């Protein structure tokens, strides 16, 4: 019988030890830690809201705890909670927020910086759009001009070919005109020579006749 009682005590002790966990002191209170269970027992320490302690033995009214300095004592169970008090949670969040702000800057600064970058990018995009439109207009103009240049080049080559052809024809005509002029001048020369010769012969014959008449 005593053996079963002893075994049961060991099981309860092991269960109480294995259940040990960290808990918090409830909000807005100052909790006295006493050497033994009871409001008339010696005070070991004073806890405040948010203090974290380690449970050694949990009870319905009194719970045995271990403090951060390894002191042990008893506190009223109803003032312990496994949930972190909201005031402590708020302080933790504020600290995290402060750390994040220290690392990355305030949200207002980030927002202003992002807004400035967004406005700068928008302005650059608008400028690029204008440049793209201008390049497109220039391309269309150059394309039309290129077509006109090709057309003008073709017309120029055609005109140049016609001029060359006309030049050749002109050379032929000039050669023909030169030849015709030479022939005409030669003919006039021959005609003039013939007239002179005929006049000379007529004069000679006339003089012969006169001389013959006088002699008779």
C-alpha positions in Angstrom: 0.0 0.0 0.0 2.7 2.4 1.0 4.5 1.5 -2.2 1.5 2.6 -4.3 1.3 5.9 -2.4 4.9 6.5 -2.9 4.6 5.8 -6.6 1.6 8.1 -6.9 3.6 10.9 -5.2 6.4 10.4 -7.6 4.0 10.5 -10.5 2.4 13.8 -9.3 5.9 15.3 -8.7 7.0 14.3 -12.2 3.8 15.6 -13.7 4.2 18.9 -11.8 7.8 19.2 -12.9 7.1 18.4 -16.6 4.2 20.9 -16.7 6.6 23.7 -15.8 6.3 26.6 -18.2 6.8 30.3 -18.5 3.8 32.4 -17.5 3.2 36.1 -17.0 1.9 38.3 -14.2 -1.5 39.6 -15.1 -2.0 43.3 -16.1 -2.0 46.3 -13.8 -1.1 44.6 -10.5 1.8 44.2 -8.1 2.1 40.6 -7.1 3.8 39.5 -3.9 5.9 36.3 -3.9 5.8 34.5 -0.6 8.1 31.9 0.8 5.2 29.5 1.4 1.5 29.4 0.3 -0.5 31.8 2.3 -1.1 35.5 2.6 0.5 35.6 6.0 3.8 34.0 4.9 7.1 35.9 4.4 7.4 38.0 1.3 10.3 37.0 -0.9 9.9 39.4 -3.8 7.4 41.7 -5.6 6.4 41.2 -9.2 4.7 43.6 -11.5 2.5 43.2 -14.6 4.4 41.6 -17.5 7.1 39.9 -15.4 7.9 36.5 -16.7 8.3 33.6 -14.2 8.8 29.8 -14.5 6.1 27.6 -13.0 7.4 24.8 -10.8 4.2 23.5 -9.3 0.7 24.6 -10.3 -2.2 24.7 -7.9 -5.8 25.9 -8.0 -5.1 28.8 -5.4 -1.3 28.9 -5.1 1.4 28.2 -7.6 5.1 27.7 -7.0 7.4 29.7 -9.3 11.0 30.4 -10.0 12.1 34.0 -10.6 14.7 35.2 -13.1 17.3 35.4 -10.3 16.6 31.7 -9.5 14.7 32.5 -6.3 11.6 30.4 -5.6 8.3 31.3 -4.0 4.5 31.1 -4.1 2.0 33.4 -5.7 -1.8 33.4 -6.2 -2.6 31.4 -9.3 -5.4 33.7 -10.4 -2.9 36.4 -11.1 -0.8 34.3 -13.6 -1.5 34.0 -17.3 0.0 32.1 -20.1 -0.9 35.1 -22.4 1.4 38.0 -22.6 -0.3 41.1 -21.2 -1.4 43.6 -23.8 0.7 46.4 -22.2 3.8 44.2 -22.5 2.9 43.1 -26.0 2.5 46.7 -27.0 5.9 47.5 -25.6 7.4 44.6 -27.5 5.7 45.8 -30.7 6.9 49.4 -30.1 10.5 48.1 -29.7 10.3 46.1 -32.9 8.8 49.1 -34.6 11.6 51.3 -33.3 14.2 48.8 -34.4 12.7 48.6 -37.9 12.5 52.4 -38.2 16.1 52.6 -37.2 17.1 50.1 -39.9 14.9 51.3 -42.7 13.8 54.8 -41.9 10.3 56.1 -41.0 7.3 55.1 -43.1 6.7 58.7 -43.9 10.2 59.0 -45.3 9.8 55.8 -47.3 6.5 57.0 -48.6 8.0 60.4 -49.6 11.0 58.7 -51.2 8.8 56.2 -53.1 6.5 59.0 -54.2 9.4 61.1 -55.5 10.8 58.1 -57.3 7.4 57.3 -58.8 7.0 61.0 -60.0 10.5 60.9 -61.5 9.8 57.6 -63.3 6.5 59.0 -64.6 8.3 62.1 -65.9 10.9 59.9 -67.6 8.3 57.7 -69.1 6.4 60.7 -70.5 9.7 62.1 -71.9 10.5 58.8 -73.5 7.0 58.6 -75.0 7.5 62.1 -76.5 10.9 61.1 -77.9 9.4 57.9 -79.3 6.6 59.9 -81.0 9.2 62.3 -82.4 11.3 59.5 -83.7 8.3 57.9 -85.3 7.3 61.2 -87.0 10.8 61.6 -88.2 10.9 58.0 -89.5 7.6 58.5 -91.4 8.9 61.8 -92.8 12.2 60.2 -93.8 10.4 57.3 -95.3 8.3 59.6 -97.5 11.4 61.7 -98.3 13.2 58.6 -99.2 10.5 57.6 -101.6 10.6 61.1 -103.1 14.4 60.9 -103.3 14.2 57.6 -105.2 11.7 59.1 -107.5 13.7 62.2 -108.1 16.8 60.1 -108.6 15.0 58.0 -111.3 13.8 61.2 -113.0 17.3 62.7 -112.8 18.8 59.6 -114.4 16.1 59.5 -117.1 16.7 63.2 -117.8 20.4 62.7 -117.8 20.0 59.8 -120.3 17.8 62.0 -122.5 20.3 64.9 -122.3 23.1 62.5 -123.3 21.0 61.2 -126.2 20.1 64.8 -127.3 23.8 65.6 -127.0 24.7 62.8 -129.4 21.9 63.9 -131.8 23.2 67.5 -131.6 26.7 66.3 -132.4 25.4 64.5 -135.5 23.3 67.5 -136.6 26.3 69.8 -136.1 28.5 67.5 -138.1 25.8 67.4 -140.8 25.5 71.2 -140.7 29.3 71.6 -140.9 29.4 69.3 -143.9 26.5 71.0 -145.6 28.1 74.4 -145.0 31.3 73.2 -146.5 29.6 71.8 -149.5 27.6 74.9 -150.0 30.7 77.1 -149.7 32.5 74.9 -152.0 29.7 75.1 -154.5 29.6 78.9 -154.2 33.3 78.9 -154.7 33.0 76.8 -157.7 30.2 78.9 -159.0 32.1 82.1 -158.4 35.1 80.6 -160.1 33.0 79.5 -163.0 31.5 83.0 -163.3 35.0 84.6 -163.3 36.2 82.1 -165.9 33.2 82.7 -168.1 33.7 86.5 -167.8 37.4 86.1 -168.6 36.6 84.0 -171.7 33.8 86.4 -172.8 36.2 89.4 -172.5 39.0 87.5 -174.3 36.7 86.6 -177.1 35.3 90.1 -177.3 38.8 91.6 -177.5 39.8 89.1 -180.2 36.8 90.2 -182.3 37.6 93.8 -182.0 41.2 93.3 -182.9 40.2 91.2 -185.9 37.8 93.9 -187.1 40.5 96.6 -186.9 42.9 94.6 -188.9 40.5 94.1 -191.7 
